[in-house]
Amino acid sequence: MVAMVVSLALAVLAGCATQPASPESVSAAFAGKQYVLLGEVHDNAAAQDQRLRALTHAVEAGWRPAVAMEQFDRERQADIDRARKERPGDADYVIEQAGTQGGWQWPLYRPVVALALQYDLPLLAANLSRAEASKIVRGGLGEVFPEDQQATLGLDKPLPADLVDAQTAVLDAGHCGHFPKAMLPGMLNAQAARDAVMAQTLAPYASRGAVLIAGNGHVRRDLGVPRWIGGDAGKVLSVGYLETGSTAQGFDQVVRVPAVERADPCAGAVVKER
């Protein structure tokens, strides 16, 4: 356990110093990894294009991982599987049948879905739905997971202090410094549950390799899905796709892209955390 923690800490420090990487160099780093976690800024098309190019390069070279996506809620797995049988190779139909939730900009994600279908890769619904997350915020983990499932996910113990501190800072920043403190315990549990569920989704595919498509926060080694993946930390690769000027923390590799012009979310009403 101590060795794993040390390895994790060293990887985080290394990620902070990593220079921007090309799709080809990112793809080369996939070799030998059980889990490849590819982040995103949800509305940045340039970042998603860079990520798609890296993943496509690896698949065209012969890699055949499972592809898990934050954009599909876990209860939609049956819809994904059904849509693939009904219209093989039809990415639009898969999205129509299984991707109606969440308000995602689906044109940005369609190429990933299409790639998985083209190469007949497992396509996995990886996310905890907003409805389930809301239940956890309001009533605790037991509202969604029985005790045995909490134990299986690793959610049956108090969250580590460093994880609480790091995630609290993210939540506060996401609410422009006005996060409602009374909601903090529930929000921390919901965020941990999301990451634990994503890790559980990946686990059965470790032998062939598994890719996670998710927000940068979910792929960070210090507070995201890697915290819930057991085994050798060296079998995990975390790639952050970050906008110029943003802080790089907790990634093995960082790809920089120009920032998208947006209205300042802190100029008016407090924004909600995704």
C-alpha positions in Angstrom: 0.0 0.0 0.0 2.8 2.4 0.9 4.6 1.7 -2.3 1.4 2.3 -4.3 0.9 5.7 -2.6 4.5 6.7 -3.2 4.1 5.7 -6.9 0.9 7.7 -7.1 2.5 10.8 -5.6 5.5 10.6 -7.9 3.2 10.3 -10.9 1.2 13.3 -9.8 4.4 15.4 -9.5 5.6 14.2 -12.8 2.3 15.1 -14.4 2.6 18.7 -13.2 5.8 19.1 -15.1 4.8 17.3 -18.3 5.1 19.3 -21.5 2.4 19.4 -24.2 2.3 16.3 -26.2 1.3 15.4 -29.8 -1.4 12.8 -30.5 1.2 10.4 -31.7 3.3 10.7 -28.5 0.2 10.4 -26.3 -0.8 7.3 -28.2 2.6 5.8 -27.8 2.2 6.1 -24.0 -0.8 3.8 -24.1 1.4 0.8 -24.5 1.4 -1.5 -21.6 -1.4 0.3 -19.7 -4.5 -1.4 -18.5 -6.4 1.8 -18.0 -6.0 5.0 -20.2 -8.0 7.9 -18.8 -8.4 10.7 -21.4 -9.8 14.0 -20.0 -11.6 16.9 -21.6 -13.0 20.4 -21.2 -16.5 19.5 -22.1 -17.1 22.3 -24.7 -13.6 22.6 -26.2 -13.7 21.0 -29.7 -10.0 21.4 -30.2 -9.2 19.4 -27.1 -11.6 16.7 -28.1 -10.1 16.5 -31.6 -6.6 16.1 -30.1 -7.9 13.3 -27.9 -9.7 11.6 -30.8 -6.6 11.7 -32.9 -4.6 10.0 -30.2 -7.2 7.3 -29.6 -7.7 6.7 -33.3 -3.9 6.4 -33.8 -3.7 3.7 -31.2 -6.7 1.8 -32.5 -5.5 1.9 -36.1 -2.2 0.5 -34.9 -4.0 -2.5 -33.5 -5.1 -1.7 -29.9 -8.6 -2.9 -29.1 -9.7 -1.4 -25.8 -13.1 -1.1 -24.3 -14.3 2.5 -24.5 -16.1 3.9 -21.4 -17.8 7.2 -21.6 -18.9 9.6 -18.9 -21.5 10.9 -21.3 -23.6 7.8 -21.0 -25.3 7.0 -17.7 -24.8 3.5 -16.5 -28.5 2.6 -16.7 -28.4 3.2 -20.5 -26.0 0.3 -21.1 -28.9 -2.0 -22.3 -29.9 0.8 -24.7 -26.4 1.0 -26.1 -26.3 -2.8 -26.6 -29.7 -2.9 -28.2 -29.0 0.0 -30.5 -25.8 -1.7 -31.7 -27.8 -4.9 -32.6 -30.6 -3.0 -34.3 -28.4 -0.7 -36.4 -24.8 -1.9 -36.4 -22.3 0.9 -37.0 -24.9 3.7 -36.7 -23.4 6.1 -34.1 -26.3 8.5 -34.4 -28.7 5.8 -33.5 -26.7 4.8 -30.5 -26.7 8.4 -29.3 -30.4 8.8 -30.0 -31.3 5.7 -28.0 -28.9 6.1 -25.1 -27.5 9.6 -25.0 -30.5 11.8 -24.4 -29.5 12.7 -20.8 -27.0 15.3 -19.4 -27.1 18.1 -21.9 -23.9 17.0 -23.7 -22.8 18.5 -27.0 -23.1 15.2 -28.8 -21.6 16.2 -32.1 -18.3 16.4 -30.2 -18.6 12.9 -28.9 -20.1 11.2 -32.0 -16.6 10.5 -33.5 -15.6 8.5 -30.4 -18.8 6.5 -30.6 -18.3 5.9 -34.3 -14.7 4.7 -33.7 -15.9 2.2 -31.2 -18.5 0.9 -33.5 -16.2 0.8 -36.5 -13.7 -1.4 -34.7 -16.4 -3.4 -32.8 -15.0 -2.2 -29.4 -17.1 -2.5 -26.2 -18.8 0.8 -25.6 -19.6 1.3 -21.9 -22.0 3.6 -20.1 -19.8 4.7 -17.2 -21.5 7.5 -15.4 -23.7 7.8 -12.3 -26.8 9.6 -13.4 -27.7 13.1 -12.1 -30.8 11.6 -10.5 -28.7 9.1 -8.6 -26.1 11.7 -7.6 -28.9 13.9 -6.3 -30.2 11.1 -4.2 -26.8 10.7 -2.6 -26.4 14.4 -2.0 -29.8 14.6 -0.3 -29.9 11.3 1.6 -26.4 9.6 1.5 -24.8 6.7 -0.3 -27.4 4.3 1.0 -30.0 5.9 -1.1 -28.4 4.4 -4.2 -26.0 1.6 -3.0 -26.8 -1.1 -0.5 -24.0 -1.7 2.1 -22.5 -4.6 0.1 -22.3 -2.5 -3.0 -20.7 0.3 -1.0 -18.0 -2.1 0.1 -17.4 -3.4 -3.4 -17.0 0.1 -4.7 -14.7 1.1 -1.8 -17.2 3.6 -0.5 -17.8 2.0 2.9 -15.1 4.0 4.7 -14.6 7.8 5.3 -13.1 9.6 2.4 -9.3 10.2 2.8 -8.5 13.7 4.1 -6.4 14.7 1.1 -9.1 13.7 -1.3 -11.7 15.7 0.7 -9.4 18.8 0.7 -8.7 18.6 -3.0 -12.3 17.9 -4.1 -13.5 20.7 -1.8 -11.2 23.1 -3.5 -12.6 22.0 -6.9 -16.2 22.3 -5.8 -15.6 25.8 -4.3 -13.9 27.0 -7.4 -16.7 25.7 -9.5 -19.1 27.7 -7.5 -17.0 30.9 -7.6 -16.2 30.7 -3.9 -19.8 30.5 -2.9 -20.3 26.8 -2.5 -23.1 26.0 0.0 -21.2 24.4 2.8 -24.2 22.5 4.1 -24.2 20.5 0.9 -20.5 19.7 1.0 -20.6 16.2 2.6 -23.3 15.0 0.2 -21.5 16.5 -2.8 -18.2 14.9 -1.8 -20.0 11.5 -1.5 -21.6 12.0 -4.9 -18.3 12.9 -6.6 -16.6 9.9 -5.1 -19.4 7.7 -6.1 -19.2 8.9 -9.7 -15.5 8.1 -9.8 -15.9 4.8 -8.1 -18.6 3.7 -10.5 -16.4 4.7 -13.5 -13.5 2.7 -12.0 -15.8 -0.3 -11.5 -17.0 0.0 -15.1 -13.4 -0.2 -16.4 -12.3 -3.1 -14.2 -13.6 -6.1 -16.2 -11.7 -4.9 -19.2 -8.2 -4.6 -17.7 -6.8 -7.5 -19.6 -7.6 -6.1 -23.0 -7.3 -2.4 -22.0 -9.9 0.2 -21.2 -10.2 3.8 -22.1 -12.2 6.3 -20.1 -13.6 9.4 -21.9 -14.4 11.9 -19.1 -13.9 15.4 -17.8 -10.4 16.4 -16.6 -11.4 16.2 -13.0 -12.4 12.6 -13.3 -9.1 11.5 -14.7 -6.9 13.3 -12.2 -4.7 10.9 -10.2 -5.0 12.9 -7.0 -8.8 13.1 -6.8 -10.5 11.2 -9.7 -11.0 7.7 -11.0 -7.4 6.5 -10.3 -8.1 6.8 -6.6 -10.6 4.0 -7.0 -8.7 1.7 -9.3 -6.9 -1.0 -7.4 -3.6 -2.7 -8.3 -0.5 -1.2 -9.8 -0.7 2.5 -10.2 1.8 2.2 -13.1 -0.9 0.4 -15.2 -2.9 3.7 -15.3 -2.2 6.6 -17.7 -3.9 9.9 -17.0 -4.0 12.5 -19.8 -5.3 16.0 -19.1 -6.5 18.0 -22.1 -6.2 21.5 -20.7 -6.8 25.0 -22.0 -3.9 27.4 -22.1 -3.5 29.2 -18.7 -5.2 26.5 -16.6 -3.4 24.7 -13.9 -2.0 21.2 -14.6 -2.3 19.0 -11.6 -2.5 15.2 -11.2 -1.9 14.1 -14.8 0.8 11.9 -16.3 0.7 13.9 -19.6 -0.9 17.2 -20.5 -2.0 18.4 -23.9 -2.6 22.2 -24.1 -5.2 23.7 -26.4 -6.4 27.3 -26.9 -9.1 28.3 -24.5 -12.7 28.7 -25.7 -14.1 32.2 -25.3 -16.9 32.1 -22.7 -18.8 34.5 -20.6 -17.3 34.7 -17.1 -19.4 32.2 -15.0 -18.6 34.1 -11.9 -19.7 37.5 -13.2 -23.4 36.8 -12.4 -25.2 34.0 -10.8 -23.3 31.2 -9.2 -22.8 28.3 -11.6 -23.8 24.7 -10.8 -21.3 21.9 -10.7 -21.7 19.3 -13.3 
